[in-house]
Amino acid sequence: MQGLSSVGCRVDLCKSVTTTPSMFYATTTSKYDGAIMVTASHLPADKNGFKMYIHDTKYMARGLEKEEVRKILEDAEVDESNDDDSLDPPPPPMVVDFVPTYQSHLIETFRRRTSRILPLKNLNVVLSTGCGSGFIVSRVFRDLGANVMELDAEPDGTFPFGPPNPESKSMMRRTIKYCEQVGSVDLAILLDTDGDRCGIVLRNGETYKEVNRNRLIALCSQIILEKNGDSTAKIVTDSVTSINLESFIARAGGSQVRFKKGYLNVINEAKRLSAIGEEVPLAMETSGHGAFKDNNYCDDGTFTALLVACFVAENNSKGIIEDFEDAGFEEELRMAVKETYDKVSLYEQISSAITKEAASIEGWEFDPHNKEGIRITTDSGRGFFMIRTSLHDPIISMQIEAASPNLGRQVVATVRQIVQAALEGVDPLDFRELDSFINEDGK
């Protein structure tokens, strides 16, 4: 704040804890040219950093691109002290309460969308925020008519129940258990630490079912395609989505475009397609990042959750992704690269070996539409596995989907043999998860 003020910027400090999407929204208003969110998202505190947004004439606001951030860092290394005494002293930073402005924006947006003052009237909603910043949107759901029950709403940066993450099995179980204890819950919403991702729990008779990853993309596609009514509409996703998702989106009246992992990659591909005349109402990653065209392609977990909540209230939970088929087995396995080895070179060795061997394995075929890593369909098209490097961490990831756990184990066993042979006895990877499918609970 001192640095920005020293070069003449007027700087406002948000008075309270807030979410990343609220900072995006701030930049869409006429009051701010840019906004900065300090967050580590769902990662530990030592990963704290800046998410930076600037005003954009076409999409109202956008996040800074990698090259722009790199340029900022390069410029920051150059000492260009300004000794011009004629400059006016910097204005002092102001403390502002921006959260109510963002809350009111969401409330008015969904009143306009539904043409109703209380579109969520009498809907029983659990808001599960894992001690992150998502608690700030409880007022939004209440003002739209919902009966809101809050789980882990008190902000706590130590995250006593683990960092809030809609993909987390433990957070999902904790939320479902709470729904079962409370009873008569229509909908539960899980928000990640900084509020830009969400997961959903839906009531299913006397039980509750989780709706995240592929199922969340399916649900949002159903909602937006029913409203859109355009058979040429495209839904952009990341690269690891289910085989069944593509057919579901087609039945719903659209088509899927699988792009690269990383929510900004997905959003930017949607913008690129939109710029050349394609209709792209939704860009969504399996992590829960969802960006809708009519929300300026902002990945706002609360906007996604409100869209789902209004749909549930209107349809009374009937006909919601009923014909989406879950895979018999679905898992992401992570091979941790030890510090003494290079992740990229190991991946190249592994991918080269798999490419060489796959052609001779019955039922395995390369996916010609894949944009990153290696994606191979298995079991004559009923399953797949994909191997790629993590965007940030020293990890080589294997996403696998199969008709049954036994078929999944067969694929993993074959891949493991290929990897071991390719590395010629060297053990740079941790194979424990490949051996036994260890989940986050150690089971």
ZADO-67961 format. One record per residue (C-alpha): x, y negated, z; residue in one letter; residue number from 1. Coordinates in steps of 0.02 Angstrom, whole numbers. Layout:
BEGIN
<pt <X, Y, Z>, A, NUM>
...
//
This chain:
BEGIN
<pt <0, 0, 0>, M, 1>
<pt <143, -119, 39>, Q, 2>
<pt <226, -77, -126>, G, 3>
<pt <68, -110, -226>, L, 4>
<pt <34, -271, -133>, S, 5>
<pt <212, -330, -160>, S, 6>
<pt <185, -337, -349>, V, 7>
<pt <22, -431, -338>, G, 8>
<pt <-109, -293, -328>, C, 9>
<pt <-260, -315, -217>, R, 10>
<pt <-264, -155, -115>, V, 11>
<pt <-414, -87, -20>, D, 12>
<pt <-395, 55, 104>, L, 13>
<pt <-543, 172, 119>, C, 14>
<pt <-600, 160, 300>, K, 15>
<pt <-634, 345, 328>, S, 16>
<pt <-592, 518, 264>, V, 17>
<pt <-664, 538, 89>, T, 18>
<pt <-661, 653, -62>, T, 19>
<pt <-561, 649, -222>, T, 20>
<pt <-716, 624, -333>, P, 21>
<pt <-760, 467, -234>, S, 22>
<pt <-594, 393, -289>, M, 23>
<pt <-631, 441, -469>, F, 24>
<pt <-800, 354, -452>, Y, 25>
<pt <-718, 198, -378>, A, 26>
<pt <-622, 178, -540>, T, 27>
<pt <-783, 185, -644>, T, 28>
<pt <-846, 30, -556>, T, 29>
<pt <-797, -146, -607>, S, 30>
<pt <-714, -175, -439>, K, 31>
<pt <-560, -64, -459>, Y, 32>
<pt <-433, -36, -598>, D, 33>
<pt <-360, 116, -514>, G, 34>
<pt <-377, 230, -363>, A, 35>
<pt <-262, 347, -268>, I, 36>
<pt <-312, 498, -164>, M, 37>
<pt <-187, 569, -40>, V, 38>
<pt <-218, 756, -28>, T, 39>
<pt <-142, 928, -38>, A, 40>
<pt <-309, 997, -98>, S, 41>
<pt <-326, 1174, -25>, H, 42>
<pt <-138, 1193, -2>, L, 43>
<pt <-40, 1170, 160>, P, 44>
<pt <4, 997, 224>, A, 45>
<pt <182, 1003, 154>, D, 46>
<pt <102, 995, -20>, K, 47>
<pt <23, 824, 11>, N, 48>
<pt <34, 712, -141>, G, 49>
<pt <-59, 583, -245>, F, 50>
<pt <-203, 609, -365>, K, 51>
<pt <-207, 449, -467>, M, 52>
<pt <-350, 380, -571>, Y, 53>
<pt <-363, 232, -687>, I, 54>
<pt <-507, 147, -776>, H, 55>
<pt <-540, 217, -950>, D, 56>
<pt <-646, 130, -1081>, T, 57>
<pt <-721, 290, -1152>, K, 58>
<pt <-745, 402, -1000>, Y, 59>
<pt <-754, 263, -869>, M, 60>
<pt <-608, 342, -773>, A, 61>
<pt <-476, 475, -794>, R, 62>
<pt <-334, 554, -699>, G, 63>
<pt <-156, 513, -748>, L, 64>
<pt <-76, 637, -865>, E, 65>
<pt <85, 731, -826>, K, 66>
<pt <188, 623, -945>, E, 67>
<pt <120, 465, -867>, E, 68>
<pt <166, 524, -693>, V, 69>
<pt <340, 572, -755>, R, 70>
<pt <362, 397, -827>, K, 71>
<pt <311, 320, -661>, I, 72>
<pt <439, 427, -570>, L, 73>
<pt <575, 380, -695>, E, 74>
<pt <535, 195, -677>, D, 75>
<pt <535, 211, -488>, A, 76>
<pt <715, 271, -493>, E, 77>
<pt <770, 107, -573>, V, 78>
<pt <802, -33, -448>, D, 79>
<pt <719, -187, -520>, E, 80>
<pt <706, -300, -367>, S, 81>
<pt <608, -457, -405>, N, 82>
<pt <692, -610, -332>, D, 83>
<pt <570, -736, -408>, D, 84>
<pt <527, -852, -263>, D, 85>
<pt <387, -930, -365>, S, 86>
<pt <274, -778, -341>, L, 87>
<pt <132, -801, -219>, D, 88>
<pt <142, -693, -63>, P, 89>
<pt <52, -526, -84>, P, 90>
<pt <-128, -520, -24>, P, 91>
<pt <-150, -417, 135>, P, 92>
<pt <-231, -245, 113>, P, 93>
<pt <-416, -240, 158>, M, 94>
<pt <-505, -97, 246>, V, 95>
<pt <-668, -54, 157>, V, 96>
<pt <-805, 73, 191>, D, 97>
<pt <-822, 145, 16>, F, 98>
<pt <-906, 310, 64>, V, 99>
<pt <-1084, 237, 72>, P, 100>
<pt <-1060, 167, -105>, T, 101>
<pt <-1014, 340, -171>, Y, 102>
<pt <-1156, 422, -75>, Q, 103>
<pt <-1283, 299, -145>, S, 104>
<pt <-1216, 329, -321>, H, 105>
<pt <-1250, 517, -307>, L, 106>
<pt <-1422, 490, -230>, I, 107>
<pt <-1478, 372, -366>, E, 108>
<pt <-1402, 480, -502>, T, 109>
<pt <-1504, 633, -453>, F, 110>
<pt <-1662, 534, -423>, R, 111>
<pt <-1648, 473, -603>, R, 112>
<pt <-1605, 645, -671>, R, 113>
<pt <-1755, 728, -588>, T, 114>
<pt <-1875, 579, -590>, S, 115>
<pt <-1911, 618, -408>, R, 116>
<pt <-1870, 526, -247>, I, 117>
<pt <-1848, 690, -151>, L, 118>
<pt <-1799, 825, -276>, P, 119>
<pt <-1732, 936, -135>, L, 120>
<pt <-1884, 918, -21>, K, 121>
<pt <-1893, 1061, 106>, N, 122>
<pt <-1744, 1152, 29>, L, 123>
<pt <-1644, 1233, 170>, N, 124>
<pt <-1460, 1201, 133>, V, 125>
<pt <-1302, 1253, 225>, V, 126>
<pt <-1154, 1138, 191>, L, 127>
<pt <-993, 1232, 225>, S, 128>
<pt <-842, 1116, 217>, T, 129>
<pt <-707, 1208, 315>, G, 130>
<pt <-655, 1055, 416>, C, 131>
<pt <-611, 964, 255>, G, 132>
<pt <-680, 802, 185>, S, 133>
<pt <-839, 873, 107>, G, 134>
<pt <-941, 831, 262>, F, 135>
<pt <-964, 654, 194>, I, 136>
<pt <-1096, 714, 69>, V, 137>
<pt <-1218, 783, 199>, S, 138>
<pt <-1310, 616, 193>, R, 139>
<pt <-1335, 638, 5>, V, 140>
<pt <-1426, 804, 24>, F, 141>
<pt <-1530, 738, 170>, R, 142>
<pt <-1582, 580, 77>, D, 143>
<pt <-1636, 689, -69>, L, 144>
<pt <-1751, 787, 48>, G, 145>
<pt <-1650, 941, 98>, A, 146>
<pt <-1645, 1014, 272>, N, 147>
<pt <-1457, 1019, 299>, V, 148>
<pt <-1362, 1133, 419>, M, 149>
<pt <-1176, 1096, 431>, E, 150>
<pt <-1041, 1228, 455>, L, 151>
<pt <-864, 1176, 505>, D, 152>
<pt <-904, 993, 473>, A, 153>
<pt <-781, 913, 594>, E, 154>
<pt <-628, 858, 492>, P, 155>
<pt <-470, 944, 554>, D, 156>
<pt <-310, 944, 450>, G, 157>
<pt <-247, 1101, 540>, T, 158>
<pt <-392, 1198, 460>, F, 159>
<pt <-425, 1322, 603>, P, 160>
<pt <-522, 1440, 488>, F, 161>
<pt <-399, 1426, 343>, G, 162>
<pt <-392, 1291, 208>, P, 163>
<pt <-567, 1272, 133>, P, 164>
<pt <-568, 1354, -38>, N, 165>
<pt <-725, 1414, -130>, P, 166>
<pt <-624, 1560, -201>, E, 167>
<pt <-575, 1617, -26>, S, 168>
<pt <-657, 1781, 23>, K, 169>
<pt <-644, 1737, 208>, S, 170>
<pt <-730, 1567, 184>, M, 171>
<pt <-866, 1651, 81>, M, 172>
<pt <-894, 1786, 214>, R, 173>
<pt <-898, 1657, 353>, R, 174>
<pt <-1029, 1557, 258>, T, 175>
<pt <-1138, 1708, 219>, I, 176>
<pt <-1128, 1766, 401>, K, 177>
<pt <-1187, 1594, 456>, Y, 178>
<pt <-1332, 1601, 332>, C, 179>
<pt <-1383, 1771, 402>, E, 180>
<pt <-1378, 1705, 580>, Q, 181>
<pt <-1479, 1549, 540>, V, 182>
<pt <-1603, 1637, 424>, G, 183>
<pt <-1717, 1563, 291>, S, 184>
<pt <-1572, 1477, 201>, V, 185>
<pt <-1611, 1441, 18>, D, 186>
<pt <-1438, 1387, -33>, L, 187>
<pt <-1264, 1368, 41>, A, 188>
<pt <-1131, 1256, -33>, I, 189>
<pt <-945, 1280, -5>, L, 190>
<pt <-832, 1131, -40>, L, 191>
<pt <-643, 1134, -44>, D, 192>
<pt <-532, 1018, 58>, T, 193>
<pt <-548, 863, -50>, D, 194>
<pt <-721, 897, -121>, G, 195>
<pt <-683, 922, -306>, D, 196>
<pt <-724, 1109, -310>, R, 197>
<pt <-874, 1206, -250>, C, 198>
<pt <-943, 1380, -227>, G, 199>
<pt <-1123, 1433, -198>, I, 200>
<pt <-1218, 1561, -94>, V, 201>
<pt <-1394, 1602, -154>, L, 202>
<pt <-1532, 1688, -59>, R, 203>
<pt <-1574, 1856, -138>, N, 204>
<pt <-1728, 1923, -48>, G, 205>
<pt <-1669, 1966, 128>, E, 206>
<pt <-1485, 1956, 82>, T, 207>
<pt <-1365, 1825, 14>, Y, 208>
<pt <-1255, 1835, -140>, K, 209>
<pt <-1098, 1738, -178>, E, 210>
<pt <-1094, 1632, -335>, V, 211>
<pt <-918, 1577, -376>, N, 212>
<pt <-788, 1603, -512>, R, 213>
<pt <-871, 1682, -666>, N, 214>
<pt <-1044, 1681, -586>, R, 215>
<pt <-1033, 1494, -549>, L, 216>
<pt <-984, 1456, -729>, I, 217>
<pt <-1130, 1565, -787>, A, 218>
<pt <-1252, 1473, -674>, L, 219>
<pt <-1193, 1300, -726>, C, 220>
<pt <-1197, 1352, -909>, S, 221>
<pt <-1376, 1413, -890>, Q, 222>
<pt <-1429, 1250, -808>, I, 223>
<pt <-1345, 1136, -933>, I, 224>
<pt <-1390, 1237, -1089>, L, 225>
<pt <-1574, 1246, -1039>, E, 226>
<pt <-1574, 1057, -1028>, K, 227>
<pt <-1466, 1032, -1182>, N, 228>
<pt <-1563, 1144, -1301>, G, 229>
<pt <-1422, 1137, -1429>, D, 230>
<pt <-1365, 1305, -1498>, S, 231>
<pt <-1201, 1227, -1555>, T, 232>
<pt <-1152, 1172, -1379>, A, 233>
<pt <-984, 1235, -1316>, K, 234>
<pt <-932, 1275, -1138>, I, 235>
<pt <-745, 1259, -1110>, V, 236>
<pt <-669, 1373, -976>, T, 237>
<pt <-499, 1429, -919>, D, 238>
<pt <-414, 1584, -988>, S, 239>
<pt <-454, 1715, -855>, V, 240>
<pt <-643, 1722, -869>, T, 241>
<pt <-742, 1883, -878>, S, 242>
<pt <-784, 1974, -1040>, I, 243>
<pt <-966, 1968, -985>, N, 244>
<pt <-966, 1778, -970>, L, 245>
<pt <-946, 1752, -1157>, E, 246>
<pt <-1100, 1858, -1197>, S, 247>
<pt <-1200, 1774, -1057>, F, 248>
<pt <-1164, 1599, -1125>, I, 249>
<pt <-1212, 1658, -1300>, A, 250>
<pt <-1379, 1724, -1235>, R, 251>
<pt <-1406, 1558, -1146>, A, 252>
<pt <-1388, 1467, -1313>, G, 253>
<pt <-1208, 1409, -1318>, G, 254>
<pt <-1033, 1473, -1352>, S, 255>
<pt <-880, 1489, -1243>, Q, 256>
<pt <-710, 1414, -1281>, V, 257>
<pt <-575, 1496, -1176>, R, 258>
<pt <-427, 1380, -1152>, F, 259>
<pt <-282, 1371, -1029>, K, 260>
<pt <-279, 1388, -841>, K, 261>
<pt <-278, 1222, -749>, G, 262>
<pt <-430, 1110, -727>, Y, 263>
<pt <-351, 962, -818>, L, 264>
<pt <-310, 1075, -965>, N, 265>
<pt <-492, 1129, -973>, V, 266>
<pt <-559, 952, -956>, I, 267>
<pt <-440, 881, -1086>, N, 268>
<pt <-487, 1017, -1210>, E, 269>
<pt <-670, 972, -1185>, A, 270>
<pt <-630, 789, -1217>, K, 271>
<pt <-530, 835, -1372>, R, 272>
<pt <-673, 937, -1445>, L, 273>
<pt <-798, 802, -1400>, S, 274>
<pt <-690, 672, -1489>, A, 275>
<pt <-700, 770, -1653>, I, 276>
<pt <-890, 783, -1644>, G, 277>
<pt <-919, 945, -1548>, E, 278>
<pt <-1054, 951, -1413>, E, 279>
<pt <-965, 1000, -1251>, V, 280>
<pt <-1080, 972, -1102>, P, 281>
<pt <-972, 1067, -976>, L, 282>
<pt <-789, 1106, -940>, A, 283>
<pt <-766, 1227, -796>, M, 284>
<pt <-626, 1329, -720>, E, 285>
<pt <-650, 1489, -619>, T, 286>
<pt <-573, 1398, -470>, S, 287>
<pt <-736, 1298, -452>, G, 288>
<pt <-678, 1139, -539>, H, 289>
<pt <-829, 1086, -643>, G, 290>
<pt <-835, 932, -754>, A, 291>
<pt <-996, 882, -843>, F, 292>
<pt <-998, 766, -992>, K, 293>
<pt <-1141, 665, -918>, D, 294>
<pt <-1034, 637, -763>, N, 295>
<pt <-890, 566, -866>, N, 296>
<pt <-799, 735, -857>, Y, 297>
<pt <-760, 706, -673>, C, 298>
<pt <-727, 869, -581>, D, 299>
<pt <-843, 832, -435>, D, 300>
<pt <-891, 980, -326>, G, 301>
<pt <-1037, 884, -251>, T, 302>
<pt <-1108, 841, -422>, F, 303>
<pt <-1101, 1026, -469>, T, 304>
<pt <-1182, 1076, -305>, A, 305>
<pt <-1321, 947, -323>, L, 306>
<pt <-1355, 1007, -501>, L, 307>
<pt <-1372, 1186, -436>, V, 308>
<pt <-1477, 1132, -286>, A, 309>
<pt <-1602, 1039, -397>, C, 310>
<pt <-1613, 1191, -511>, F, 311>
<pt <-1644, 1308, -364>, V, 312>
<pt <-1776, 1191, -291>, A, 313>
<pt <-1865, 1181, -458>, E, 314>
<pt <-1857, 1367, -497>, N, 315>
<pt <-1875, 1437, -321>, N, 316>
<pt <-1721, 1545, -352>, S, 317>
<pt <-1811, 1643, -489>, K, 318>
<pt <-1729, 1682, -656>, G, 319>
<pt <-1558, 1621, -598>, I, 320>
<pt <-1418, 1715, -689>, I, 321>
<pt <-1519, 1875, -670>, E, 322>
<pt <-1444, 1953, -827>, D, 323>
<pt <-1262, 1911, -788>, F, 324>
<pt <-1170, 2076, -766>, E, 325>
<pt <-1030, 2083, -638>, D, 326>
<pt <-879, 2188, -681>, A, 327>
<pt <-862, 2350, -583>, G, 328>
<pt <-691, 2292, -527>, F, 329>
<pt <-619, 2117, -529>, E, 330>
<pt <-460, 2058, -444>, E, 331>
<pt <-313, 1941, -458>, E, 332>
<pt <-148, 2021, -408>, L, 333>
<pt <5, 1916, -374>, R, 334>
<pt <185, 1969, -397>, M, 335>
<pt <297, 1855, -294>, A, 336>
<pt <462, 1815, -380>, V, 337>
<pt <606, 1816, -258>, K, 338>
<pt <710, 1657, -242>, E, 339>
<pt <863, 1729, -328>, T, 340>
<pt <769, 1757, -493>, Y, 341>
<pt <697, 1642, -626>, D, 342>
<pt <509, 1658, -648>, K, 343>
<pt <506, 1613, -832>, V, 344>
<pt <643, 1734, -886>, S, 345>
<pt <563, 1876, -787>, L, 346>
<pt <396, 1840, -865>, Y, 347>
<pt <474, 1843, -1039>, E, 348>
<pt <551, 2013, -1002>, Q, 349>
<pt <385, 2081, -939>, I, 350>
<pt <279, 2009, -1080>, S, 351>
<pt <400, 2073, -1211>, S, 352>
<pt <391, 2249, -1139>, A, 353>
<pt <202, 2248, -1126>, I, 354>
<pt <187, 2182, -1304>, T, 355>
<pt <297, 2323, -1365>, K, 356>
<pt <207, 2462, -1269>, E, 357>
<pt <26, 2404, -1285>, A, 358>
<pt <10, 2449, -1468>, A, 359>
<pt <37, 2633, -1428>, S, 360>
<pt <-88, 2643, -1283>, I, 361>
<pt <-260, 2705, -1329>, E, 362>
<pt <-400, 2579, -1298>, G, 363>
<pt <-283, 2429, -1275>, W, 364>
<pt <-295, 2283, -1396>, E, 365>
<pt <-223, 2107, -1393>, F, 366>
<pt <-350, 1967, -1375>, D, 367>
<pt <-326, 1855, -1528>, P, 368>
<pt <-416, 1707, -1446>, H, 369>
<pt <-304, 1698, -1293>, N, 370>
<pt <-213, 1531, -1269>, K, 371>
<pt <-82, 1576, -1136>, E, 372>
<pt <9, 1725, -1065>, G, 373>
<pt <-43, 1898, -1123>, I, 374>
<pt <-224, 1954, -1122>, R, 375>
<pt <-261, 2134, -1173>, I, 376>
<pt <-433, 2214, -1180>, T, 377>
<pt <-439, 2389, -1109>, T, 378>
<pt <-558, 2536, -1105>, D, 379>
<pt <-616, 2499, -1282>, S, 380>
<pt <-666, 2321, -1241>, G, 381>
<pt <-753, 2350, -1074>, R, 382>
<pt <-611, 2278, -971>, G, 383>
<pt <-455, 2172, -985>, F, 384>
<pt <-298, 2121, -897>, F, 385>
<pt <-202, 1960, -915>, M, 386>
<pt <-25, 1918, -858>, I, 387>
<pt <35, 1739, -844>, R, 388>
<pt <147, 1632, -735>, T, 389>
<pt <74, 1525, -597>, S, 390>
<pt <63, 1339, -637>, L, 391>
<pt <158, 1287, -481>, H, 392>
<pt <220, 1433, -377>, D, 393>
<pt <353, 1568, -402>, P, 394>
<pt <219, 1695, -445>, I, 395>
<pt <177, 1803, -594>, I, 396>
<pt <-10, 1832, -590>, S, 397>
<pt <-109, 1980, -655>, M, 398>
<pt <-295, 1956, -678>, Q, 399>
<pt <-386, 2120, -704>, I, 400>
<pt <-565, 2170, -740>, E, 401>
<pt <-627, 2348, -765>, A, 402>
<pt <-787, 2447, -770>, A, 403>
<pt <-737, 2537, -609>, S, 404>
<pt <-600, 2532, -475>, P, 405>
<pt <-527, 2696, -541>, N, 406>
<pt <-509, 2625, -717>, L, 407>
<pt <-431, 2469, -642>, G, 408>
<pt <-304, 2572, -545>, R, 409>
<pt <-258, 2668, -703>, Q, 410>
<pt <-221, 2505, -794>, V, 411>
<pt <-119, 2436, -649>, V, 412>
<pt <-19, 2597, -635>, A, 413>
<pt <23, 2588, -821>, T, 414>
<pt <72, 2405, -811>, V, 415>
<pt <180, 2440, -660>, R, 416>
<pt <273, 2576, -752>, Q, 417>
<pt <305, 2459, -900>, I, 418>
<pt <366, 2320, -785>, V, 419>
<pt <484, 2433, -689>, Q, 420>
<pt <558, 2503, -849>, A, 421>
<pt <579, 2327, -920>, A, 422>
<pt <674, 2269, -766>, L, 423>
<pt <786, 2423, -770>, E, 424>
<pt <785, 2458, -585>, G, 425>
<pt <806, 2278, -530>, V, 426>
<pt <676, 2232, -398>, D, 427>
<pt <647, 2044, -413>, P, 428>
<pt <460, 2061, -382>, L, 429>
<pt <353, 2109, -234>, D, 430>
<pt <250, 2256, -298>, F, 431>
<pt <144, 2285, -144>, R, 432>
<pt <-16, 2215, -217>, E, 433>
<pt <8, 2311, -378>, L, 434>
<pt <23, 2471, -277>, D, 435>
<pt <-127, 2456, -163>, S, 436>
<pt <-237, 2308, -211>, F, 437>
<pt <-203, 2215, -48>, I, 438>
<pt <-330, 2076, -25>, N, 439>
<pt <-312, 1921, 83>, E, 440>
<pt <-365, 2022, 238>, D, 441>
<pt <-227, 2149, 211>, G, 442>
<pt <-351, 2285, 164>, K, 443>
//
